[in-house]
């Protein structure tokens, strides 16, 4: 029994019992390459033109869309894509272990296929082929096959070298139907998350007026007794926060095992942390014990209500990105490399409010104006001190923080549901294919 070869996956629908058949991938699935349209034919409107950059991980990107003359639809009819077609990037097809493969959606219907983008043609179920190409084992084989080429290119002929077990067409359709339903669930969750994020963005714009603009918030909260809160007060950021010493420890000076001090690295502000940082829920790296720590007195340790600001970035979208610490969880925390550390003066802001107002359009536009540099942008403490900020009373700040943290919790919950469903699907792909 140990030497018997399996001819079917571990997880099957009970109505199917027939063994799967070994075939080369090209016997069931072929790739049709796009046409080498000329850049000189590009125009502002017309027929959508699907390029490599448009093919993402399981979705077509609708940013920076390109177009060809409308007459090309008839002239190059065989390169016309229809809703439901599956396309794959043939140059640099793998990103972070995932294949750049996507279905043509309604918005991309009747678009034209560019060279180095392939259209999958399945002799069986196209939806099954789409799911098959998302399997990590197949992606790994493709990755090994194209390794050593620069740039990595997937050729249609490469598929002939892969031998794979295929089920009957009815079983392909049944598997594809089930996994497509899972994809739909993920898509709906992502849409809900996007709507929540868009709602929050709109609310932020109405909650926080630009300082010096003469505008007042379009959304105001009432006091507990039903009366209005006082008008917001204009201040300079330097009147609200004082800036403290930070360190310049690089990643090689940090670890996640042990140490006396924790450290906030600017890279984590850019890529990992949400607006409000609760150290009971997030692990920060330790500073290595053999690192000499100078000027680390109690007033330079990060505490609840402090802002930590990334002072360097390669683009305007992230320069000055800010987090606020809401709970240090009894730990000794330092602000690290390429950060500014801002501490509240006389607790003029409620814990959590500073993090949100630093994300407001008014503050973001001011930060982008004071950023300096060409390849790498930077901001300085003297310029940050002069930023204009409008502040409500602590009572209204508290209500704003509660409202926005409730929205953030809903977005985070939606994110968790998406991740859980994606993990579940990943397990299904391993068990339902062979």
N, C-alpha and C positions, 0 to 999 in steps of 0.2 A: 504493500500500500504506500510505503514511503517514496517509492520510485515512480509512482503514477503521476503523470503530468495533469495539472488542472486545465480544464477546457472551458471554464466559466468562472465569473467573479463570485465572491462570497455573498454578495447581496443581490438577489434577483426577485422579480415579481413572480409570484407562485404559478402563474399560468404558462410560464416559459421554462422548458426543461431541456431543449435541444442544445447540444454542445456548440460552442462558438468555433468559427473557422479561422485558421491562420491565413492572412493575406498580407501583401505589401500595402503600405498606406496608399500608394498611387493607384492600386486596383480599385479602391473605393472613393478616394478623394484626390482631386487634381487642383492645380493652381493656375488660374488664368491671369497673365501679367497685363498691367496697364500700358497705356500709350505714352510715348515721349512727347507730350505737348510742349510747345515753346513758351518760355516766359514772356516773350514779346506779344503773345496772344492774350495775356491776362488783362482783365478789365474790372471795373468797380462792381458791375452787376452782370447778370446773365445766367449761364448754366454753372451750377456748383462744381468745383474741381477738387476731388479728393486726393490729397497728397499724403506722404508719409507722416507729416506732422499732425495730420487730422485723425490718425488712427491711434486711439489710446487703449487703455486696459479696459476692455468690454464696453467702450463707448466711443462715439464719434465726437471729436472736439469741435465746438462751434465758435472758437475764438480765432481771429485772424483768417477768416474764410477767403478763399480765392475763387475767381469766376472766369469762365471762358465765354466767347460769343454764343448767343442762343442758337445760331445756325449749326454749331458743332454737335448738337444733340442728334441731328439727322445725319450729319456727315460722318460721325464716329459712333454710329448706333451700337455697334457690338461692344463698345466700352461703357455703355450706359448702365448705371447701377439702379436697382429698384429696391424699394423698402423690403427689408428681410434678407437681402443679400449679405453675405459674410465676407469681410475684407481683412487682410492681414498685412502688416508691414514686412517687407522683404529685406530691408536694410536696417540693421540694428533692431531686429524684431523682438528682442527680449530686454525688459526693463525690470530690475530688482527681482529677478526670478519669475516674472510673469510675461506672457506673450502679448504683444500688441495686436489684438484681434478684436473686431467689433462688428455689430450688425448695423446695416444701414437703416437709420431711423426715418421717420416721416419727413423731418426737415431736410434730410439729405437725399430724398427720393429724386430720381432722374438726374443724378450727378454723374460726372465723368471720372473714370478711373485713370489715375496717372501711373507712369512707370514706377517700378519698385514698390508698388502696392498691388497685391494679388487678390483675386476673387476666388473663394473656394467653390469648386464644383463637385458636388457629391453624387455618386451613383446610387446612394442610399438616402438616408435622412440628412438633410443639411443641418438641421438643428442638432442632431446627434454629433455631426462632425464639429460643429461649433463648441459643444461641450467637451468632446474628446481632446481638442487642441488646448483646453484649459488644464488638463491633467499635468501635475508636476513632473511625473515620470517621462511623459512625452516631451515636455518643454526641456527637460534635462538632456534628452537624447538629441534634440535639435541644437541645443547649446553646444554640446560636444562636437556635433557634426560641422558647425560653422566656426568653431574655435580656430584661431590662427589666421583668419582672413581679416583684413583691415580696409574698410570697415566690415564688421560681420554681415554676411549676406546669405539669405536663404534662397536657394534656387528651386524652382518647381521640380527639377530632376532629383533633388535630395530626398523627396518622399519615397522614391522607389527603394531606398536602402533600409526603410523601417518595416519590420514584420510585426503585425499586430493581430490579435484575435478580434474578430468582428461577429456580432450576433446577427440574427435574421432581421430583415427590414421591419417587421412588426415589433420586435423587441427594441430595435433602435428607436422607433417612433415612441414607444411607451416610455423608455428612459428619458428621451428628449422632452417629452411632454411634462414629465415630473420635474426635471431640473429646470425647465423653462418657467414653471410655476414658482420655483424657489427664486429664480432670477427676478421674476416679477415682484415677489415679496421684498427683495432687497431694493429694487428700483423704487417701490412705493415708500419704503422707509427713508431712502435717500431724498426723495421728493419732499417728504414731510420735514426732514431736517433742513433742507434748503429753504422751505417756506418759513420755518421758525427763525432761521438765520436772517432772512430778508426782513421779517417782521421786526426782529431785534434791531437791525440796522436802521430801519425807518423810525423806530421808537427812540433810538439814540439821537438821531438827528433832531427830533422834536423835544427831547429832554434837555439837551445841552446847546444853548445859544453860543455864538462866537463872541468872545470878549471884545469890547470896543465896537461892536457892530450896531449897538443900540437895540438889538433884538431881545425879546423875552422868550422864555421857554413856551412852546405851544402846548406842552403837557405839564400840568402842575398838580401836585398832591395837596390835600387838605390836612390840617391839623386834626388831632383826635376829636376835638370839640366841634369840628366842622368849619372852623374859620380858616382864612387864607394864611399861608406862611408869608413872612416879610419878603421884600424884593431881594434878588441875588446881589451880592457885593463883588465889585471888580478888584482884583489884586494881581500882583506879580507872583509868578511861581516861587520866586525867592523869598517872598513874604510868608508863604505857606509852608515851604520845605527848606531845610538846610542840607547842604551836600557834605557827605562824609568821605573818609578815605576808603579806597578799594584796593584790591591786590591785582597782580598780573600773572597769576599762576596758570600755566598752560595745562593741557589735558594730561601730559605725562607726570604732572605733579599731583594728580588726583587718583582716587581709587574708590571702589564701592564696598570694601571689606571693613576697614576700621580707621579710626582717627579721632582726634579731639574736636576738630572743627569741620563743619560742612561748608560747601562752596557753591555759589551760583555762577555758572559759566554763561557768557553771553550767547554761545551757540545753542544752549538749551532754551534760552528765552526765545530765540528765533524759531526753534523747531519743535519744542516739547510742551512748554508750559502754557496754561490758560491764563486769563487775565488775573484771577485771584489764586494765589499759591498757598495751599494748606499742607504743611509738612507732615501732618499726620497721615496724609494720603499719598504723598510723593516722596520718593527717596532721592536725596541729593548726594553727590559724591563727597567723600572725605578728602581733606588735604592730607597728603602723605606725612607721616610722623617725622620724617627726616627733613622736612621743609622748615626753614627758619621763618617764623612769623613775627614781623615787626609792626609796630604801631597798632597792634590789635588790642585796644583797650575797650572797656565795656561800651563806651559811646559809639564805637564803630561797628559793633555787632548789629546784624539785621534783626529787627523785631516787628511785631504785628503793627501794621499801618505804614511801614516803610515801602518806598518804591525802589525797584531796581530796574534800571534803564539800559538797554543795549546802545552803546555809543558809537558803534561801527556797523556798517552794512554795505553790501554791494549795490543795493537799490533803495529808492526812496520809500517803497512800500514798507520796509522793515526798519529803516533808520529811526532810532528813538523808541523802538518797541518796548513797552513797559509792562511789568507785572507788579502786583502788590502782594506782599506777604500778609496773610490774614491769621496765621497760626504757625509759630516756630516749633511747637510741640516740645518745648524744653531743651532745644538744641542750640548750640553755638554756631551761628551762621555768618558767613562772610560774603560780601559782594565781590565778584572776581573779575577776571580779564575782560577788558572792553565793556565795563559797566560803569554807570553812575549810581551812587547810593544816596537817595533823598529821604530824609527823616522829617516827620511832622514837627512843626513848631507849635507847642502848646495845644496839641490835639485839636487843631482848627478843622480837621476833616475826620469824618467817621471812618472806621476801618472798612475798606472796600471801595469807598467813593473815589479815592485818588486813582486807583487802577482803571475805573470806568471812564473818568473824565479825561484821562490821558489817551483814551481810545476815541474820543470825540473828534468830529471833523475839524472843529475850531482849533484844538491843540495840535492835531496831526498836520494841518496845513502850515501852522507856525513852525513846527519842528522841521518840516521839509524845506522851508525857506531859510532856516539858519544852518542847515547841513552844508558841509564843505567837503571838497574832494572831487576827484575825477573817477578813477577806477574803484576806490573805496571811499564811501562817505563817512563823515564823522561829525559829532556834535560836542560842544564844550560846555563846562559848567557855567562860565560867565554868560553865555548866550541863553542857556536854559533858564537861568534866574530871571531873565527879562521877559519871559513868555507871559502873555496876558491870560488870566484865568478868571472865570466867573463862578462864585461859590454861593450856594444857598445856605440856610442855617443848618446846624447839625441835625435837627429834627427832620427836615425835608431830605437831607442827604441820606439819613437812615432809611426812609421810605423808598427812595430811589434805589439804594443798594439791595433792599429786600426784593423789590420788583425785578431788577435785572438778574440777581442771583437765581431767582425762581425760573426765569427764562433760560439761563445757562444750564440749570439742572435738567430742564426739559430737553435741551439740545444734547446734553451729555447722555441722558437716558436713551435718546434716539440713536446716538452714536454707538452705545453699547449693544443695542438691539441689532444694528447693522453688522457690527463685528461678530456677534454671536451667530447670526444667520450665515455670514460668510464662512465662518469656521465650520459650521454644520455642513455647508455645501462642499467645502474642501474635503471633509470626511466622506461624503457621499461619492465624490469623484474617485476617491481611492477604492471604495468598496463596490461601486456599481460598474466599474470598467476593469479590464484585465489586460 
